[in-house]
Amino acid sequence: MEKDLAKIAPSNIQAEQMILGAILINNRALYNINEFLLPEHFYEPLHGKIYKSINLIISKGISATVISLKNMLGNELAFDEIGGVDYLAKLTTLALSIVNVNEYGKIVYDLALRRYLIKIGEK
């Protein structure tokens, strides 16, 4: 039983959702975390794709919204499997504020680092 628990990858899906929702609420929240948080730091692959898409949209001077993300991710099978636009809208309701986005970003980054170290230790 302890071996099974040790193999569970460290992650915090709720923190990932809060980050994405906060950025969708206020795109300026991205600037608090984009210096250190990369798409590959997200445990949920689709969250990484959403984060990468948000970065791309904002870098083009366009507002990252549920609609602009749907336009970019609409053909992704995984996007439809998790609920598509409804899931993106849910992310915005989960994020009550952008105040803690930096803290959540650090949590996701730290957990990604732990997963990396576990992976190295398993070699």
Phi and psi restraints in degrees (range 20) as a CNS / XPLOR table:
assign (resid 1 and name C) (resid 2 and name N)
       (resid 2 and name CA) (resid 2 and name C) 1.0 -63.7 20.0 2
assign (resid 2 and name N) (resid 2 and name CA)
       (resid 2 and name C) (resid 3 and name N) 1.0 -34.4 20.0 2
assign (resid 2 and name C) (resid 3 and name N)
       (resid 3 and name CA) (resid 3 and name C) 1.0 -64.9 20.0 2
assign (resid 3 and name N) (resid 3 and name CA)
       (resid 3 and name C) (resid 4 and name N) 1.0 -37.8 20.0 2
assign (resid 3 and name C) (resid 4 and name N)
       (resid 4 and name CA) (resid 4 and name C) 1.0 -64.0 20.0 2
assign (resid 4 and name N) (resid 4 and name CA)
       (resid 4 and name C) (resid 5 and name N) 1.0 -42.4 20.0 2
assign (resid 4 and name C) (resid 5 and name N)
       (resid 5 and name CA) (resid 5 and name C) 1.0 -65.6 20.0 2
assign (resid 5 and name N) (resid 5 and name CA)
       (resid 5 and name C) (resid 6 and name N) 1.0 -35.2 20.0 2
assign (resid 5 and name C) (resid 6 and name N)
       (resid 6 and name CA) (resid 6 and name C) 1.0 -67.5 20.0 2
assign (resid 6 and name N) (resid 6 and name CA)
       (resid 6 and name C) (resid 7 and name N) 1.0 -24.0 20.0 2
assign (resid 6 and name C) (resid 7 and name N)
       (resid 7 and name CA) (resid 7 and name C) 1.0 -87.4 20.0 2
assign (resid 7 and name N) (resid 7 and name CA)
       (resid 7 and name C) (resid 8 and name N) 1.0 -6.9 20.0 2
assign (resid 7 and name C) (resid 8 and name N)
       (resid 8 and name CA) (resid 8 and name C) 1.0 -72.4 20.0 2
assign (resid 8 and name N) (resid 8 and name CA)
       (resid 8 and name C) (resid 9 and name N) 1.0 122.6 20.0 2
assign (resid 8 and name C) (resid 9 and name N)
       (resid 9 and name CA) (resid 9 and name C) 1.0 -68.9 20.0 2
assign (resid 9 and name N) (resid 9 and name CA)
       (resid 9 and name C) (resid 10 and name N) 1.0 133.5 20.0 2
assign (resid 9 and name C) (resid 10 and name N)
       (resid 10 and name CA) (resid 10 and name C) 1.0 -62.7 20.0 2
assign (resid 10 and name N) (resid 10 and name CA)
       (resid 10 and name C) (resid 11 and name N) 1.0 127.2 20.0 2
assign (resid 10 and name C) (resid 11 and name N)
       (resid 11 and name CA) (resid 11 and name C) 1.0 -158.8 20.0 2
assign (resid 11 and name N) (resid 11 and name CA)
       (resid 11 and name C) (resid 12 and name N) 1.0 163.4 20.0 2
assign (resid 11 and name C) (resid 12 and name N)
       (resid 12 and name CA) (resid 12 and name C) 1.0 -146.3 20.0 2
assign (resid 12 and name N) (resid 12 and name CA)
       (resid 12 and name C) (resid 13 and name N) 1.0 87.7 20.0 2
assign (resid 12 and name C) (resid 13 and name N)
       (resid 13 and name CA) (resid 13 and name C) 1.0 -60.2 20.0 2
assign (resid 13 and name N) (resid 13 and name CA)
       (resid 13 and name C) (resid 14 and name N) 1.0 -36.8 20.0 2
assign (resid 13 and name C) (resid 14 and name N)
       (resid 14 and name CA) (resid 14 and name C) 1.0 -63.4 20.0 2
assign (resid 14 and name N) (resid 14 and name CA)
       (resid 14 and name C) (resid 15 and name N) 1.0 -40.2 20.0 2
assign (resid 14 and name C) (resid 15 and name N)
       (resid 15 and name CA) (resid 15 and name C) 1.0 -64.1 20.0 2
assign (resid 15 and name N) (resid 15 and name CA)
       (resid 15 and name C) (resid 16 and name N) 1.0 -40.2 20.0 2
assign (resid 15 and name C) (resid 16 and name N)
       (resid 16 and name CA) (resid 16 and name C) 1.0 -61.3 20.0 2
assign (resid 16 and name N) (resid 16 and name CA)
       (resid 16 and name C) (resid 17 and name N) 1.0 -44.1 20.0 2
assign (resid 16 and name C) (resid 17 and name N)
       (resid 17 and name CA) (resid 17 and name C) 1.0 -64.2 20.0 2
assign (resid 17 and name N) (resid 17 and name CA)
       (resid 17 and name C) (resid 18 and name N) 1.0 -40.6 20.0 2
assign (resid 17 and name C) (resid 18 and name N)
       (resid 18 and name CA) (resid 18 and name C) 1.0 -62.4 20.0 2
assign (resid 18 and name N) (resid 18 and name CA)
       (resid 18 and name C) (resid 19 and name N) 1.0 -41.1 20.0 2
assign (resid 18 and name C) (resid 19 and name N)
       (resid 19 and name CA) (resid 19 and name C) 1.0 -60.7 20.0 2
assign (resid 19 and name N) (resid 19 and name CA)
       (resid 19 and name C) (resid 20 and name N) 1.0 -51.4 20.0 2
assign (resid 19 and name C) (resid 20 and name N)
       (resid 20 and name CA) (resid 20 and name C) 1.0 -63.0 20.0 2
assign (resid 20 and name N) (resid 20 and name CA)
       (resid 20 and name C) (resid 21 and name N) 1.0 -43.3 20.0 2
assign (resid 20 and name C) (resid 21 and name N)
       (resid 21 and name CA) (resid 21 and name C) 1.0 -63.5 20.0 2
assign (resid 21 and name N) (resid 21 and name CA)
       (resid 21 and name C) (resid 22 and name N) 1.0 -41.9 20.0 2
assign (resid 21 and name C) (resid 22 and name N)
       (resid 22 and name CA) (resid 22 and name C) 1.0 -62.2 20.0 2
assign (resid 22 and name N) (resid 22 and name CA)
       (resid 22 and name C) (resid 23 and name N) 1.0 -40.7 20.0 2
assign (resid 22 and name C) (resid 23 and name N)
       (resid 23 and name CA) (resid 23 and name C) 1.0 -67.9 20.0 2
assign (resid 23 and name N) (resid 23 and name CA)
       (resid 23 and name C) (resid 24 and name N) 1.0 -37.9 20.0 2
assign (resid 23 and name C) (resid 24 and name N)
       (resid 24 and name CA) (resid 24 and name C) 1.0 -67.2 20.0 2
assign (resid 24 and name N) (resid 24 and name CA)
       (resid 24 and name C) (resid 25 and name N) 1.0 -32.1 20.0 2
assign (resid 24 and name C) (resid 25 and name N)
       (resid 25 and name CA) (resid 25 and name C) 1.0 -70.4 20.0 2
assign (resid 25 and name N) (resid 25 and name CA)
       (resid 25 and name C) (resid 26 and name N) 1.0 -43.9 20.0 2
assign (resid 25 and name C) (resid 26 and name N)
       (resid 26 and name CA) (resid 26 and name C) 1.0 -143.8 20.0 2
assign (resid 26 and name N) (resid 26 and name CA)
       (resid 26 and name C) (resid 27 and name N) 1.0 104.8 20.0 2
assign (resid 26 and name C) (resid 27 and name N)
       (resid 27 and name CA) (resid 27 and name C) 1.0 -56.3 20.0 2
assign (resid 27 and name N) (resid 27 and name CA)
       (resid 27 and name C) (resid 28 and name N) 1.0 -24.7 20.0 2
assign (resid 27 and name C) (resid 28 and name N)
       (resid 28 and name CA) (resid 28 and name C) 1.0 -64.4 20.0 2
assign (resid 28 and name N) (resid 28 and name CA)
       (resid 28 and name C) (resid 29 and name N) 1.0 -19.7 20.0 2
assign (resid 28 and name C) (resid 29 and name N)
       (resid 29 and name CA) (resid 29 and name C) 1.0 -60.8 20.0 2
assign (resid 29 and name N) (resid 29 and name CA)
       (resid 29 and name C) (resid 30 and name N) 1.0 -27.4 20.0 2
assign (resid 29 and name C) (resid 30 and name N)
       (resid 30 and name CA) (resid 30 and name C) 1.0 -58.8 20.0 2
assign (resid 30 and name N) (resid 30 and name CA)
       (resid 30 and name C) (resid 31 and name N) 1.0 -37.2 20.0 2
assign (resid 30 and name C) (resid 31 and name N)
       (resid 31 and name CA) (resid 31 and name C) 1.0 -68.2 20.0 2
assign (resid 31 and name N) (resid 31 and name CA)
       (resid 31 and name C) (resid 32 and name N) 1.0 -14.7 20.0 2
assign (resid 31 and name C) (resid 32 and name N)
       (resid 32 and name CA) (resid 32 and name C) 1.0 -77.6 20.0 2
assign (resid 32 and name N) (resid 32 and name CA)
       (resid 32 and name C) (resid 33 and name N) 1.0 -20.0 20.0 2
assign (resid 32 and name C) (resid 33 and name N)
       (resid 33 and name CA) (resid 33 and name C) 1.0 -129.6 20.0 2
assign (resid 33 and name N) (resid 33 and name CA)
       (resid 33 and name C) (resid 34 and name N) 1.0 -16.2 20.0 2
assign (resid 33 and name C) (resid 34 and name N)
       (resid 34 and name CA) (resid 34 and name C) 1.0 -69.8 20.0 2
assign (resid 34 and name N) (resid 34 and name CA)
       (resid 34 and name C) (resid 35 and name N) 1.0 -10.4 20.0 2
assign (resid 34 and name C) (resid 35 and name N)
       (resid 35 and name CA) (resid 35 and name C) 1.0 -74.5 20.0 2
assign (resid 35 and name N) (resid 35 and name CA)
       (resid 35 and name C) (resid 36 and name N) 1.0 -27.8 20.0 2
assign (resid 35 and name C) (resid 36 and name N)
       (resid 36 and name CA) (resid 36 and name C) 1.0 -123.0 20.0 2
assign (resid 36 and name N) (resid 36 and name CA)
       (resid 36 and name C) (resid 37 and name N) 1.0 -20.5 20.0 2
assign (resid 36 and name C) (resid 37 and name N)
       (resid 37 and name CA) (resid 37 and name C) 1.0 -99.8 20.0 2
assign (resid 37 and name N) (resid 37 and name CA)
       (resid 37 and name C) (resid 38 and name N) 1.0 122.7 20.0 2
assign (resid 37 and name C) (resid 38 and name N)
       (resid 38 and name CA) (resid 38 and name C) 1.0 -110.8 20.0 2
assign (resid 38 and name N) (resid 38 and name CA)
       (resid 38 and name C) (resid 39 and name N) 1.0 158.9 20.0 2
assign (resid 38 and name C) (resid 39 and name N)
       (resid 39 and name CA) (resid 39 and name C) 1.0 -55.2 20.0 2
assign (resid 39 and name N) (resid 39 and name CA)
       (resid 39 and name C) (resid 40 and name N) 1.0 -36.1 20.0 2
assign (resid 39 and name C) (resid 40 and name N)
       (resid 40 and name CA) (resid 40 and name C) 1.0 -72.0 20.0 2
assign (resid 40 and name N) (resid 40 and name CA)
       (resid 40 and name C) (resid 41 and name N) 1.0 -8.2 20.0 2
assign (resid 40 and name C) (resid 41 and name N)
       (resid 41 and name CA) (resid 41 and name C) 1.0 -77.4 20.0 2
assign (resid 41 and name N) (resid 41 and name CA)
       (resid 41 and name C) (resid 42 and name N) 1.0 -17.6 20.0 2
assign (resid 41 and name C) (resid 42 and name N)
       (resid 42 and name CA) (resid 42 and name C) 1.0 -76.1 20.0 2
assign (resid 42 and name N) (resid 42 and name CA)
       (resid 42 and name C) (resid 43 and name N) 1.0 135.0 20.0 2
assign (resid 42 and name C) (resid 43 and name N)
       (resid 43 and name CA) (resid 43 and name C) 1.0 -71.6 20.0 2
assign (resid 43 and name N) (resid 43 and name CA)
       (resid 43 and name C) (resid 44 and name N) 1.0 -44.6 20.0 2
assign (resid 43 and name C) (resid 44 and name N)
       (resid 44 and name CA) (resid 44 and name C) 1.0 -79.0 20.0 2
assign (resid 44 and name N) (resid 44 and name CA)
       (resid 44 and name C) (resid 45 and name N) 1.0 115.0 20.0 2
assign (resid 44 and name C) (resid 45 and name N)
       (resid 45 and name CA) (resid 45 and name C) 1.0 -54.3 20.0 2
assign (resid 45 and name N) (resid 45 and name CA)
       (resid 45 and name C) (resid 46 and name N) 1.0 -38.7 20.0 2
assign (resid 45 and name C) (resid 46 and name N)
       (resid 46 and name CA) (resid 46 and name C) 1.0 -66.5 20.0 2
assign (resid 46 and name N) (resid 46 and name CA)
       (resid 46 and name C) (resid 47 and name N) 1.0 -34.9 20.0 2
assign (resid 46 and name C) (resid 47 and name N)
       (resid 47 and name CA) (resid 47 and name C) 1.0 -62.5 20.0 2
assign (resid 47 and name N) (resid 47 and name CA)
       (resid 47 and name C) (resid 48 and name N) 1.0 -39.0 20.0 2
assign (resid 47 and name C) (resid 48 and name N)
       (resid 48 and name CA) (resid 48 and name C) 1.0 -62.1 20.0 2
assign (resid 48 and name N) (resid 48 and name CA)
       (resid 48 and name C) (resid 49 and name N) 1.0 -41.1 20.0 2
assign (resid 48 and name C) (resid 49 and name N)
       (resid 49 and name CA) (resid 49 and name C) 1.0 -66.1 20.0 2
assign (resid 49 and name N) (resid 49 and name CA)
       (resid 49 and name C) (resid 50 and name N) 1.0 -40.7 20.0 2
assign (resid 49 and name C) (resid 50 and name N)
       (resid 50 and name CA) (resid 50 and name C) 1.0 -63.0 20.0 2
assign (resid 50 and name N) (resid 50 and name CA)
       (resid 50 and name C) (resid 51 and name N) 1.0 -45.9 20.0 2
assign (resid 50 and name C) (resid 51 and name N)
       (resid 51 and name CA) (resid 51 and name C) 1.0 -61.3 20.0 2
assign (resid 51 and name N) (resid 51 and name CA)
       (resid 51 and name C) (resid 52 and name N) 1.0 -43.7 20.0 2
assign (resid 51 and name C) (resid 52 and name N)
       (resid 52 and name CA) (resid 52 and name C) 1.0 -62.3 20.0 2
assign (resid 52 and name N) (resid 52 and name CA)
       (resid 52 and name C) (resid 53 and name N) 1.0 -42.1 20.0 2
assign (resid 52 and name C) (resid 53 and name N)
       (resid 53 and name CA) (resid 53 and name C) 1.0 -65.1 20.0 2
assign (resid 53 and name N) (resid 53 and name CA)
       (resid 53 and name C) (resid 54 and name N) 1.0 -41.3 20.0 2
assign (resid 53 and name C) (resid 54 and name N)
       (resid 54 and name CA) (resid 54 and name C) 1.0 -59.3 20.0 2
assign (resid 54 and name N) (resid 54 and name CA)
       (resid 54 and name C) (resid 55 and name N) 1.0 -46.4 20.0 2
assign (resid 54 and name C) (resid 55 and name N)
       (resid 55 and name CA) (resid 55 and name C) 1.0 -58.2 20.0 2
assign (resid 55 and name N) (resid 55 and name CA)
       (resid 55 and name C) (resid 56 and name N) 1.0 -44.9 20.0 2
assign (resid 55 and name C) (resid 56 and name N)
       (resid 56 and name CA) (resid 56 and name C) 1.0 -64.1 20.0 2
assign (resid 56 and name N) (resid 56 and name CA)
       (resid 56 and name C) (resid 57 and name N) 1.0 -45.7 20.0 2
assign (resid 56 and name C) (resid 57 and name N)
       (resid 57 and name CA) (resid 57 and name C) 1.0 -60.8 20.0 2
assign (resid 57 and name N) (resid 57 and name CA)
       (resid 57 and name C) (resid 58 and name N) 1.0 -49.1 20.0 2
assign (resid 57 and name C) (resid 58 and name N)
       (resid 58 and name CA) (resid 58 and name C) 1.0 -65.4 20.0 2
assign (resid 58 and name N) (resid 58 and name CA)
       (resid 58 and name C) (resid 59 and name N) 1.0 -36.4 20.0 2
assign (resid 58 and name C) (resid 59 and name N)
       (resid 59 and name CA) (resid 59 and name C) 1.0 -64.7 20.0 2
assign (resid 59 and name N) (resid 59 and name CA)
       (resid 59 and name C) (resid 60 and name N) 1.0 -22.0 20.0 2
assign (resid 59 and name C) (resid 60 and name N)
       (resid 60 and name CA) (resid 60 and name C) 1.0 -87.3 20.0 2
assign (resid 60 and name N) (resid 60 and name CA)
       (resid 60 and name C) (resid 61 and name N) 1.0 2.2 20.0 2
assign (resid 60 and name C) (resid 61 and name N)
       (resid 61 and name CA) (resid 61 and name C) 1.0 80.8 20.0 2
assign (resid 61 and name N) (resid 61 and name CA)
       (resid 61 and name C) (resid 62 and name N) 1.0 16.5 20.0 2
assign (resid 61 and name C) (resid 62 and name N)
       (resid 62 and name CA) (resid 62 and name C) 1.0 -104.8 20.0 2
assign (resid 62 and name N) (resid 62 and name CA)
       (resid 62 and name C) (resid 63 and name N) 1.0 145.8 20.0 2
assign (resid 62 and name C) (resid 63 and name N)
       (resid 63 and name CA) (resid 63 and name C) 1.0 -71.6 20.0 2
assign (resid 63 and name N) (resid 63 and name CA)
       (resid 63 and name C) (resid 64 and name N) 1.0 131.9 20.0 2
assign (resid 63 and name C) (resid 64 and name N)
       (resid 64 and name CA) (resid 64 and name C) 1.0 -83.1 20.0 2
assign (resid 64 and name N) (resid 64 and name CA)
       (resid 64 and name C) (resid 65 and name N) 1.0 111.4 20.0 2
assign (resid 64 and name C) (resid 65 and name N)
       (resid 65 and name CA) (resid 65 and name C) 1.0 -129.8 20.0 2
assign (resid 65 and name N) (resid 65 and name CA)
       (resid 65 and name C) (resid 66 and name N) 1.0 173.2 20.0 2
assign (resid 65 and name C) (resid 66 and name N)
       (resid 66 and name CA) (resid 66 and name C) 1.0 -56.4 20.0 2
assign (resid 66 and name N) (resid 66 and name CA)
       (resid 66 and name C) (resid 67 and name N) 1.0 -41.6 20.0 2
assign (resid 66 and name C) (resid 67 and name N)
       (resid 67 and name CA) (resid 67 and name C) 1.0 -70.1 20.0 2
assign (resid 67 and name N) (resid 67 and name CA)
       (resid 67 and name C) (resid 68 and name N) 1.0 -44.6 20.0 2
assign (resid 67 and name C) (resid 68 and name N)
       (resid 68 and name CA) (resid 68 and name C) 1.0 -66.4 20.0 2
assign (resid 68 and name N) (resid 68 and name CA)
       (resid 68 and name C) (resid 69 and name N) 1.0 -33.7 20.0 2
assign (resid 68 and name C) (resid 69 and name N)
       (resid 69 and name CA) (resid 69 and name C) 1.0 -69.6 20.0 2
assign (resid 69 and name N) (resid 69 and name CA)
       (resid 69 and name C) (resid 70 and name N) 1.0 -40.1 20.0 2
assign (resid 69 and name C) (resid 70 and name N)
       (resid 70 and name CA) (resid 70 and name C) 1.0 -60.0 20.0 2
assign (resid 70 and name N) (resid 70 and name CA)
       (resid 70 and name C) (resid 71 and name N) 1.0 -40.8 20.0 2
assign (resid 70 and name C) (resid 71 and name N)
       (resid 71 and name CA) (resid 71 and name C) 1.0 -60.9 20.0 2
assign (resid 71 and name N) (resid 71 and name CA)
       (resid 71 and name C) (resid 72 and name N) 1.0 -38.3 20.0 2
assign (resid 71 and name C) (resid 72 and name N)
       (resid 72 and name CA) (resid 72 and name C) 1.0 -81.0 20.0 2
assign (resid 72 and name N) (resid 72 and name CA)
       (resid 72 and name C) (resid 73 and name N) 1.0 -37.5 20.0 2
assign (resid 72 and name C) (resid 73 and name N)
       (resid 73 and name CA) (resid 73 and name C) 1.0 -100.1 20.0 2
assign (resid 73 and name N) (resid 73 and name CA)
       (resid 73 and name C) (resid 74 and name N) 1.0 -2.3 20.0 2
assign (resid 73 and name C) (resid 74 and name N)
       (resid 74 and name CA) (resid 74 and name C) 1.0 -52.0 20.0 2
assign (resid 74 and name N) (resid 74 and name CA)
       (resid 74 and name C) (resid 75 and name N) 1.0 -30.3 20.0 2
assign (resid 74 and name C) (resid 75 and name N)
       (resid 75 and name CA) (resid 75 and name C) 1.0 -90.1 20.0 2
assign (resid 75 and name N) (resid 75 and name CA)
       (resid 75 and name C) (resid 76 and name N) 1.0 -2.5 20.0 2
assign (resid 75 and name C) (resid 76 and name N)
       (resid 76 and name CA) (resid 76 and name C) 1.0 -76.0 20.0 2
assign (resid 76 and name N) (resid 76 and name CA)
       (resid 76 and name C) (resid 77 and name N) 1.0 124.4 20.0 2
assign (resid 76 and name C) (resid 77 and name N)
       (resid 77 and name CA) (resid 77 and name C) 1.0 -60.5 20.0 2
assign (resid 77 and name N) (resid 77 and name CA)
       (resid 77 and name C) (resid 78 and name N) 1.0 -44.0 20.0 2
assign (resid 77 and name C) (resid 78 and name N)
       (resid 78 and name CA) (resid 78 and name C) 1.0 -61.8 20.0 2
assign (resid 78 and name N) (resid 78 and name CA)
       (resid 78 and name C) (resid 79 and name N) 1.0 -32.5 20.0 2
assign (resid 78 and name C) (resid 79 and name N)
       (resid 79 and name CA) (resid 79 and name C) 1.0 -61.6 20.0 2
assign (resid 79 and name N) (resid 79 and name CA)
       (resid 79 and name C) (resid 80 and name N) 1.0 -45.8 20.0 2
assign (resid 79 and name C) (resid 80 and name N)
       (resid 80 and name CA) (resid 80 and name C) 1.0 -68.1 20.0 2
assign (resid 80 and name N) (resid 80 and name CA)
       (resid 80 and name C) (resid 81 and name N) 1.0 -35.7 20.0 2
assign (resid 80 and name C) (resid 81 and name N)
       (resid 81 and name CA) (resid 81 and name C) 1.0 -64.6 20.0 2
assign (resid 81 and name N) (resid 81 and name CA)
       (resid 81 and name C) (resid 82 and name N) 1.0 -31.2 20.0 2
assign (resid 81 and name C) (resid 82 and name N)
       (resid 82 and name CA) (resid 82 and name C) 1.0 -91.2 20.0 2
assign (resid 82 and name N) (resid 82 and name CA)
       (resid 82 and name C) (resid 83 and name N) 1.0 -2.0 20.0 2
assign (resid 82 and name C) (resid 83 and name N)
       (resid 83 and name CA) (resid 83 and name C) 1.0 118.8 20.0 2
assign (resid 83 and name N) (resid 83 and name CA)
       (resid 83 and name C) (resid 84 and name N) 1.0 0.5 20.0 2
assign (resid 83 and name C) (resid 84 and name N)
       (resid 84 and name CA) (resid 84 and name C) 1.0 57.4 20.0 2
assign (resid 84 and name N) (resid 84 and name CA)
       (resid 84 and name C) (resid 85 and name N) 1.0 -130.5 20.0 2
assign (resid 84 and name C) (resid 85 and name N)
       (resid 85 and name CA) (resid 85 and name C) 1.0 -59.8 20.0 2
assign (resid 85 and name N) (resid 85 and name CA)
       (resid 85 and name C) (resid 86 and name N) 1.0 -36.4 20.0 2
assign (resid 85 and name C) (resid 86 and name N)
       (resid 86 and name CA) (resid 86 and name C) 1.0 -60.7 20.0 2
assign (resid 86 and name N) (resid 86 and name CA)
       (resid 86 and name C) (resid 87 and name N) 1.0 -38.4 20.0 2
assign (resid 86 and name C) (resid 87 and name N)
       (resid 87 and name CA) (resid 87 and name C) 1.0 -67.2 20.0 2
assign (resid 87 and name N) (resid 87 and name CA)
       (resid 87 and name C) (resid 88 and name N) 1.0 -42.6 20.0 2
assign (resid 87 and name C) (resid 88 and name N)
       (resid 88 and name CA) (resid 88 and name C) 1.0 -61.6 20.0 2
assign (resid 88 and name N) (resid 88 and name CA)
       (resid 88 and name C) (resid 89 and name N) 1.0 -41.6 20.0 2
assign (resid 88 and name C) (resid 89 and name N)
       (resid 89 and name CA) (resid 89 and name C) 1.0 -63.8 20.0 2
assign (resid 89 and name N) (resid 89 and name CA)
       (resid 89 and name C) (resid 90 and name N) 1.0 -38.4 20.0 2
assign (resid 89 and name C) (resid 90 and name N)
       (resid 90 and name CA) (resid 90 and name C) 1.0 -61.1 20.0 2
assign (resid 90 and name N) (resid 90 and name CA)
       (resid 90 and name C) (resid 91 and name N) 1.0 -39.2 20.0 2
assign (resid 90 and name C) (resid 91 and name N)
       (resid 91 and name CA) (resid 91 and name C) 1.0 -58.3 20.0 2
assign (resid 91 and name N) (resid 91 and name CA)
       (resid 91 and name C) (resid 92 and name N) 1.0 -39.4 20.0 2
assign (resid 91 and name C) (resid 92 and name N)
       (resid 92 and name CA) (resid 92 and name C) 1.0 -69.9 20.0 2
assign (resid 92 and name N) (resid 92 and name CA)
       (resid 92 and name C) (resid 93 and name N) 1.0 -29.3 20.0 2
assign (resid 92 and name C) (resid 93 and name N)
       (resid 93 and name CA) (resid 93 and name C) 1.0 -79.3 20.0 2
assign (resid 93 and name N) (resid 93 and name CA)
       (resid 93 and name C) (resid 94 and name N) 1.0 -26.1 20.0 2
assign (resid 93 and name C) (resid 94 and name N)
       (resid 94 and name CA) (resid 94 and name C) 1.0 -71.7 20.0 2
assign (resid 94 and name N) (resid 94 and name CA)
       (resid 94 and name C) (resid 95 and name N) 1.0 -33.9 20.0 2
assign (resid 94 and name C) (resid 95 and name N)
       (resid 95 and name CA) (resid 95 and name C) 1.0 -86.3 20.0 2
assign (resid 95 and name N) (resid 95 and name CA)
       (resid 95 and name C) (resid 96 and name N) 1.0 104.1 20.0 2
assign (resid 95 and name C) (resid 96 and name N)
       (resid 96 and name CA) (resid 96 and name C) 1.0 -75.3 20.0 2
assign (resid 96 and name N) (resid 96 and name CA)
       (resid 96 and name C) (resid 97 and name N) 1.0 -24.0 20.0 2
assign (resid 96 and name C) (resid 97 and name N)
       (resid 97 and name CA) (resid 97 and name C) 1.0 -161.5 20.0 2
assign (resid 97 and name N) (resid 97 and name CA)
       (resid 97 and name C) (resid 98 and name N) 1.0 166.2 20.0 2
assign (resid 97 and name C) (resid 98 and name N)
       (resid 98 and name CA) (resid 98 and name C) 1.0 -97.2 20.0 2
assign (resid 98 and name N) (resid 98 and name CA)
       (resid 98 and name C) (resid 99 and name N) 1.0 0.2 20.0 2
assign (resid 98 and name C) (resid 99 and name N)
       (resid 99 and name CA) (resid 99 and name C) 1.0 -57.6 20.0 2
assign (resid 99 and name N) (resid 99 and name CA)
       (resid 99 and name C) (resid 100 and name N) 1.0 -41.3 20.0 2
assign (resid 99 and name C) (resid 100 and name N)
       (resid 100 and name CA) (resid 100 and name C) 1.0 -95.1 20.0 2
assign (resid 100 and name N) (resid 100 and name CA)
       (resid 100 and name C) (resid 101 and name N) 1.0 11.8 20.0 2
assign (resid 100 and name C) (resid 101 and name N)
       (resid 101 and name CA) (resid 101 and name C) 1.0 -61.0 20.0 2
assign (resid 101 and name N) (resid 101 and name CA)
       (resid 101 and name C) (resid 102 and name N) 1.0 -36.8 20.0 2
assign (resid 101 and name C) (resid 102 and name N)
       (resid 102 and name CA) (resid 102 and name C) 1.0 -64.7 20.0 2
assign (resid 102 and name N) (resid 102 and name CA)
       (resid 102 and name C) (resid 103 and name N) 1.0 -43.6 20.0 2
assign (resid 102 and name C) (resid 103 and name N)
       (resid 103 and name CA) (resid 103 and name C) 1.0 -62.4 20.0 2
assign (resid 103 and name N) (resid 103 and name CA)
       (resid 103 and name C) (resid 104 and name N) 1.0 -45.2 20.0 2
assign (resid 103 and name C) (resid 104 and name N)
       (resid 104 and name CA) (resid 104 and name C) 1.0 -64.7 20.0 2
assign (resid 104 and name N) (resid 104 and name CA)
       (resid 104 and name C) (resid 105 and name N) 1.0 -37.5 20.0 2
assign (resid 104 and name C) (resid 105 and name N)
       (resid 105 and name CA) (resid 105 and name C) 1.0 -61.5 20.0 2
assign (resid 105 and name N) (resid 105 and name CA)
       (resid 105 and name C) (resid 106 and name N) 1.0 -41.2 20.0 2
assign (resid 105 and name C) (resid 106 and name N)
       (resid 106 and name CA) (resid 106 and name C) 1.0 -66.1 20.0 2
assign (resid 106 and name N) (resid 106 and name CA)
       (resid 106 and name C) (resid 107 and name N) 1.0 -35.9 20.0 2
assign (resid 106 and name C) (resid 107 and name N)
       (resid 107 and name CA) (resid 107 and name C) 1.0 -63.0 20.0 2
assign (resid 107 and name N) (resid 107 and name CA)
       (resid 107 and name C) (resid 108 and name N) 1.0 -49.3 20.0 2
assign (resid 107 and name C) (resid 108 and name N)
       (resid 108 and name CA) (resid 108 and name C) 1.0 -62.5 20.0 2
assign (resid 108 and name N) (resid 108 and name CA)
       (resid 108 and name C) (resid 109 and name N) 1.0 -41.8 20.0 2
assign (resid 108 and name C) (resid 109 and name N)
       (resid 109 and name CA) (resid 109 and name C) 1.0 -62.5 20.0 2
assign (resid 109 and name N) (resid 109 and name CA)
       (resid 109 and name C) (resid 110 and name N) 1.0 -46.6 20.0 2
assign (resid 109 and name C) (resid 110 and name N)
       (resid 110 and name CA) (resid 110 and name C) 1.0 -61.0 20.0 2
assign (resid 110 and name N) (resid 110 and name CA)
       (resid 110 and name C) (resid 111 and name N) 1.0 -42.5 20.0 2
assign (resid 110 and name C) (resid 111 and name N)
       (resid 111 and name CA) (resid 111 and name C) 1.0 -67.1 20.0 2
assign (resid 111 and name N) (resid 111 and name CA)
       (resid 111 and name C) (resid 112 and name N) 1.0 -35.5 20.0 2
assign (resid 111 and name C) (resid 112 and name N)
       (resid 112 and name CA) (resid 112 and name C) 1.0 -64.5 20.0 2
assign (resid 112 and name N) (resid 112 and name CA)
       (resid 112 and name C) (resid 113 and name N) 1.0 -40.4 20.0 2
assign (resid 112 and name C) (resid 113 and name N)
       (resid 113 and name CA) (resid 113 and name C) 1.0 -63.1 20.0 2
assign (resid 113 and name N) (resid 113 and name CA)
       (resid 113 and name C) (resid 114 and name N) 1.0 -41.3 20.0 2
assign (resid 113 and name C) (resid 114 and name N)
       (resid 114 and name CA) (resid 114 and name C) 1.0 -62.3 20.0 2
assign (resid 114 and name N) (resid 114 and name CA)
       (resid 114 and name C) (resid 115 and name N) 1.0 -43.0 20.0 2
assign (resid 114 and name C) (resid 115 and name N)
       (resid 115 and name CA) (resid 115 and name C) 1.0 -61.4 20.0 2
assign (resid 115 and name N) (resid 115 and name CA)
       (resid 115 and name C) (resid 116 and name N) 1.0 -40.7 20.0 2
assign (resid 115 and name C) (resid 116 and name N)
       (resid 116 and name CA) (resid 116 and name C) 1.0 -62.3 20.0 2
assign (resid 116 and name N) (resid 116 and name CA)
       (resid 116 and name C) (resid 117 and name N) 1.0 -44.7 20.0 2
assign (resid 116 and name C) (resid 117 and name N)
       (resid 117 and name CA) (resid 117 and name C) 1.0 -65.9 20.0 2
assign (resid 117 and name N) (resid 117 and name CA)
       (resid 117 and name C) (resid 118 and name N) 1.0 -38.0 20.0 2
assign (resid 117 and name C) (resid 118 and name N)
       (resid 118 and name CA) (resid 118 and name C) 1.0 -62.9 20.0 2
assign (resid 118 and name N) (resid 118 and name CA)
       (resid 118 and name C) (resid 119 and name N) 1.0 -43.1 20.0 2
assign (resid 118 and name C) (resid 119 and name N)
       (resid 119 and name CA) (resid 119 and name C) 1.0 -61.1 20.0 2
assign (resid 119 and name N) (resid 119 and name CA)
       (resid 119 and name C) (resid 120 and name N) 1.0 -42.6 20.0 2
assign (resid 119 and name C) (resid 120 and name N)
       (resid 120 and name CA) (resid 120 and name C) 1.0 -64.4 20.0 2
assign (resid 120 and name N) (resid 120 and name CA)
       (resid 120 and name C) (resid 121 and name N) 1.0 -41.8 20.0 2
assign (resid 120 and name C) (resid 121 and name N)
       (resid 121 and name CA) (resid 121 and name C) 1.0 -65.6 20.0 2
assign (resid 121 and name N) (resid 121 and name CA)
       (resid 121 and name C) (resid 122 and name N) 1.0 -24.6 20.0 2
assign (resid 121 and name C) (resid 122 and name N)
       (resid 122 and name CA) (resid 122 and name C) 1.0 -80.6 20.0 2
assign (resid 122 and name N) (resid 122 and name CA)
       (resid 122 and name C) (resid 123 and name N) 1.0 -13.4 20.0 2
